[in-house]
Amino acid sequence: MIARRFSDRSQRGEDDGIARPRLRPPGYYLESAAYWLLYVVSFAAAFMHWRLGNELLAALCAGAVIVSVAAIARLYRTSRAL
């Protein structure tokens, strides 16, 4: 009976008026910080290598920037779906 009452309420779209914080999966903030750190460091390294004339390492660091941006976007999308 309790489960039915709660399921009926959610099906009708009623809200009890209590704002509940969105729960993040375990390790979300650590993983997010690691991707942001990778982004910042690899972006700076790509710029530095490009300015010093080492295009190969600049391209590798630019690839790391792209990977980190994709990882940040994926992490954001999966956390918004919860």
LUMLOFI-955324 format. One record per residue: residue in three letters; residue number from 1; x, y, z of N, C-alpha, C, O in turn. Coordinates in nm, 2 decimals. Layout:
BEGIN
ala, NUM, X, Y, Z, X, Y, Z, X, Y, Z, X, Y, Z
...
end
This chain:
BEGIN
met, 1, 0.08, -0.12, 0.00, 0.00, 0.00, 0.00, 0.09, 0.13, 0.00, 0.05, 0.22, -0.07
ile, 2, 0.20, 0.12, 0.07, 0.28, 0.24, 0.08, 0.35, 0.26, -0.06, 0.35, 0.37, -0.11
ala, 3, 0.39, 0.15, -0.12, 0.46, 0.16, -0.25, 0.36, 0.22, -0.35, 0.39, 0.29, -0.44
arg, 4, 0.23, 0.17, -0.34, 0.13, 0.22, -0.44, 0.10, 0.37, -0.42, 0.08, 0.44, -0.52
arg, 5, 0.10, 0.41, -0.30, 0.07, 0.55, -0.27, 0.18, 0.64, -0.33, 0.16, 0.74, -0.39
phe, 6, 0.31, 0.60, -0.31, 0.42, 0.68, -0.37, 0.42, 0.67, -0.52, 0.45, 0.77, -0.59
ser, 7, 0.39, 0.55, -0.58, 0.39, 0.54, -0.72, 0.28, 0.62, -0.78, 0.29, 0.68, -0.89
asp, 8, 0.16, 0.62, -0.72, 0.05, 0.70, -0.77, 0.09, 0.85, -0.77, 0.05, 0.93, -0.86
arg, 9, 0.15, 0.90, -0.67, 0.19, 1.04, -0.66, 0.29, 1.07, -0.77, 0.28, 1.18, -0.83
ser, 10, 0.39, 0.99, -0.79, 0.49, 1.02, -0.89, 0.43, 1.01, -1.03, 0.47, 1.08, -1.12
gln, 11, 0.33, 0.93, -1.05, 0.26, 0.92, -1.18, 0.18, 1.04, -1.21, 0.16, 1.08, -1.33
arg, 12, 0.12, 1.10, -1.11, 0.04, 1.22, -1.13, 0.12, 1.35, -1.14, 0.07, 1.45, -1.17
gly, 13, 0.25, 1.33, -1.11, 0.34, 1.45, -1.12, 0.34, 1.54, -1.00, 0.38, 1.65, -1.01
glu, 14, 0.28, 1.49, -0.89, 0.27, 1.57, -0.77, 0.41, 1.57, -0.70, 0.49, 1.48, -0.71
asp, 15, 0.44, 1.68, -0.63, 0.56, 1.69, -0.56, 0.53, 1.73, -0.42, 0.43, 1.81, -0.39
asp, 16, 0.60, 1.68, -0.32, 0.57, 1.71, -0.18, 0.63, 1.85, -0.14, 0.62, 1.89, -0.03
gly, 17, 0.70, 1.92, -0.23, 0.75, 2.05, -0.20, 0.88, 2.06, -0.14, 0.93, 2.16, -0.10
ile, 18, 0.94, 1.94, -0.12, 1.07, 1.94, -0.05, 1.18, 1.93, -0.16, 1.18, 1.85, -0.24
ala, 19, 1.27, 2.03, -0.15, 1.38, 2.03, -0.25, 1.49, 1.93, -0.20, 1.55, 1.95, -0.09
arg, 20, 1.52, 1.83, -0.28, 1.62, 1.73, -0.24, 1.74, 1.76, -0.33, 1.73, 1.78, -0.45
pro, 21, 1.86, 1.75, -0.27, 1.98, 1.76, -0.35, 2.00, 1.65, -0.44, 1.96, 1.53, -0.41
arg, 22, 2.06, 1.67, -0.56, 2.08, 1.57, -0.65, 2.20, 1.49, -0.61, 2.31, 1.55, -0.58
leu, 23, 2.19, 1.36, -0.59, 2.30, 1.28, -0.54, 2.39, 1.25, -0.66, 2.35, 1.21, -0.77
arg, 24, 2.52, 1.26, -0.63, 2.62, 1.23, -0.73, 2.68, 1.09, -0.70, 2.68, 1.04, -0.59
pro, 25, 2.72, 1.02, -0.81, 2.77, 0.88, -0.78, 2.91, 0.89, -0.70, 2.97, 1.00, -0.71
pro, 26, 2.94, 0.79, -0.63, 3.07, 0.79, -0.56, 3.19, 0.82, -0.65, 3.20, 0.76, -0.76
gly, 27, 3.28, 0.91, -0.61, 3.39, 0.94, -0.69, 3.37, 1.04, -0.79, 3.46, 1.07, -0.87
tyr, 28, 3.25, 1.10, -0.80, 3.22, 1.20, -0.91, 3.31, 1.32, -0.90, 3.37, 1.36, -1.01
tyr, 29, 3.33, 1.38, -0.78, 3.41, 1.50, -0.77, 3.56, 1.47, -0.80, 3.63, 1.56, -0.86
leu, 30, 3.61, 1.36, -0.76, 3.75, 1.32, -0.78, 3.77, 1.30, -0.93, 3.87, 1.35, -0.98
glu, 31, 3.68, 1.23, -0.99, 3.70, 1.21, -1.14, 3.68, 1.34, -1.22, 3.76, 1.36, -1.31
ser, 32, 3.59, 1.42, -1.18, 3.57, 1.55, -1.24, 3.70, 1.64, -1.23, 3.74, 1.70, -1.32
ala, 33, 3.75, 1.64, -1.11, 3.87, 1.72, -1.08, 3.99, 1.67, -1.16, 4.07, 1.74, -1.21
ala, 34, 4.00, 1.53, -1.18, 4.11, 1.48, -1.25, 4.10, 1.51, -1.40, 4.20, 1.54, -1.46
tyr, 35, 3.98, 1.51, -1.46, 3.96, 1.55, -1.60, 3.99, 1.70, -1.62, 4.05, 1.74, -1.72
trp, 36, 3.95, 1.78, -1.53, 3.98, 1.92, -1.54, 4.13, 1.95, -1.53, 4.18, 2.04, -1.60
leu, 37, 4.20, 1.88, -1.44, 4.34, 1.90, -1.42, 4.41, 1.85, -1.55, 4.50, 1.92, -1.60
leu, 38, 4.37, 1.74, -1.61, 4.42, 1.70, -1.74, 4.40, 1.80, -1.84, 4.49, 1.83, -1.92
tyr, 39, 4.28, 1.87, -1.85, 4.26, 1.97, -1.95, 4.35, 2.09, -1.93, 4.41, 2.13, -2.03
val, 40, 4.36, 2.14, -1.81, 4.44, 2.26, -1.79, 4.59, 2.23, -1.82, 4.65, 2.32, -1.88
val, 41, 4.64, 2.12, -1.77, 4.78, 2.10, -1.79, 4.81, 2.07, -1.93, 4.91, 2.12, -1.99
ser, 42, 4.73, 1.99, -2.00, 4.76, 1.96, -2.14, 4.74, 2.08, -2.23, 4.81, 2.09, -2.33
phe, 43, 4.65, 2.16, -2.20, 4.63, 2.29, -2.28, 4.75, 2.37, -2.27, 4.80, 2.43, -2.37
ala, 44, 4.80, 2.39, -2.14, 4.92, 2.47, -2.12, 5.04, 2.41, -2.19, 5.12, 2.48, -2.25
ala, 45, 5.05, 2.28, -2.18, 5.17, 2.21, -2.24, 5.16, 2.22, -2.39, 5.26, 2.24, -2.46
ala, 46, 5.04, 2.21, -2.45, 5.03, 2.22, -2.60, 5.07, 2.36, -2.64, 5.14, 2.37, -2.74
phe, 47, 5.03, 2.46, -2.57, 5.07, 2.59, -2.61, 5.22, 2.61, -2.59, 5.28, 2.68, -2.68
met, 48, 5.28, 2.56, -2.48, 5.42, 2.58, -2.46, 5.50, 2.51, -2.57, 5.59, 2.56, -2.62
his, 49, 5.46, 2.38, -2.60, 5.54, 2.31, -2.70, 5.52, 2.37, -2.84, 5.62, 2.38, -2.92
trp, 50, 5.41, 2.43, -2.87, 5.39, 2.49, -3.00, 5.48, 2.62, -3.01, 5.54, 2.65, -3.11
arg, 51, 5.48, 2.70, -2.89, 5.56, 2.82, -2.89, 5.71, 2.79, -2.90, 5.79, 2.87, -2.96
leu, 52, 5.75, 2.67, -2.85, 5.90, 2.63, -2.86, 5.93, 2.56, -2.99, 6.05, 2.53, -3.01
gly, 53, 5.84, 2.54, -3.07, 5.87, 2.48, -3.20, 5.86, 2.33, -3.21, 5.90, 2.27, -3.31
asn, 54, 5.81, 2.26, -3.10, 5.80, 2.12, -3.10, 5.65, 2.08, -3.14, 5.57, 2.06, -3.05
glu, 55, 5.63, 2.07, -3.27, 5.49, 2.05, -3.31, 5.44, 1.91, -3.28, 5.32, 1.90, -3.26
leu, 56, 5.52, 1.81, -3.28, 5.48, 1.68, -3.25, 5.42, 1.67, -3.11, 5.31, 1.61, -3.09
leu, 57, 5.50, 1.72, -3.01, 5.44, 1.71, -2.87, 5.33, 1.81, -2.85, 5.24, 1.78, -2.77
ala, 58, 5.32, 1.92, -2.93, 5.21, 2.01, -2.92, 5.08, 1.93, -2.97, 4.97, 1.95, -2.92
ala, 59, 5.10, 1.86, -3.08, 4.98, 1.78, -3.13, 4.94, 1.67, -3.03, 4.82, 1.65, -3.02
leu, 60, 5.03, 1.61, -2.97, 5.00, 1.50, -2.87, 4.92, 1.57, -2.75, 4.83, 1.51, -2.70
cys, 61, 4.97, 1.68, -2.71, 4.90, 1.75, -2.59, 4.77, 1.80, -2.64, 4.67, 1.80, -2.56
ala, 62, 4.75, 1.85, -2.76, 4.62, 1.89, -2.81, 4.53, 1.77, -2.82, 4.41, 1.79, -2.79
gly, 63, 4.58, 1.66, -2.85, 4.50, 1.53, -2.85, 4.45, 1.50, -2.70, 4.33, 1.46, -2.69
ala, 64, 4.53, 1.53, -2.61, 4.49, 1.51, -2.47, 4.39, 1.61, -2.43, 4.30, 1.58, -2.35
val, 65, 4.40, 1.73, -2.48, 4.29, 1.83, -2.45, 4.16, 1.78, -2.51, 4.06, 1.79, -2.44
ile, 66, 4.16, 1.73, -2.63, 4.03, 1.68, -2.69, 3.98, 1.57, -2.61, 3.85, 1.56, -2.58
val, 67, 4.06, 1.47, -2.56, 4.02, 1.36, -2.48, 3.96, 1.41, -2.35, 3.85, 1.36, -2.31
ser, 68, 4.02, 1.50, -2.29, 3.97, 1.55, -2.16, 3.84, 1.63, -2.17, 3.75, 1.61, -2.09
val, 69, 3.83, 1.70, -2.28, 3.70, 1.77, -2.30, 3.59, 1.67, -2.32, 3.48, 1.69, -2.27
ala, 70, 3.61, 1.57, -2.40, 3.51, 1.46, -2.42, 3.48, 1.39, -2.29, 3.36, 1.36, -2.27
ala, 71, 3.58, 1.37, -2.21, 3.55, 1.30, -2.08, 3.47, 1.39, -1.99, 3.38, 1.34, -1.91
ile, 72, 3.50, 1.52, -1.98, 3.43, 1.61, -1.90, 3.28, 1.62, -1.95, 3.19, 1.62, -1.87
ala, 73, 3.26, 1.62, -2.08, 3.12, 1.63, -2.13, 3.05, 1.50, -2.10, 2.93, 1.50, -2.07
arg, 74, 3.12, 1.38, -2.11, 3.05, 1.26, -2.08, 3.01, 1.25, -1.94, 2.90, 1.20, -1.90
leu, 75, 3.10, 1.29, -1.85, 3.08, 1.29, -1.71, 2.96, 1.38, -1.67, 2.88, 1.35, -1.59
tyr, 76, 2.95, 1.50, -1.73, 2.85, 1.59, -1.71, 2.71, 1.53, -1.75, 2.61, 1.54, -1.68
arg, 77, 2.71, 1.47, -1.87, 2.58, 1.42, -1.93, 2.53, 1.30, -1.84, 2.41, 1.29, -1.81
thr, 78, 2.63, 1.21, -1.80, 2.58, 1.10, -1.72, 2.54, 1.14, -1.58, 2.45, 1.08, -1.52
ser, 79, 2.60, 1.25, -1.52, 2.55, 1.30, -1.39, 2.42, 1.37, -1.40, 2.34, 1.37, -1.30
arg, 80, 2.39, 1.43, -1.51, 2.26, 1.50, -1.53, 2.14, 1.40, -1.55, 2.03, 1.43, -1.52
ala, 81, 2.18, 1.28, -1.60, 2.07, 1.18, -1.62, 2.03, 1.11, -1.50, 1.92, 1.05, -1.50
leu, 82, 2.10, 1.13, -1.39, 2.06, 1.06, -1.26, 1.94, 1.13, -1.20, 1.90, 1.08, -1.09
end
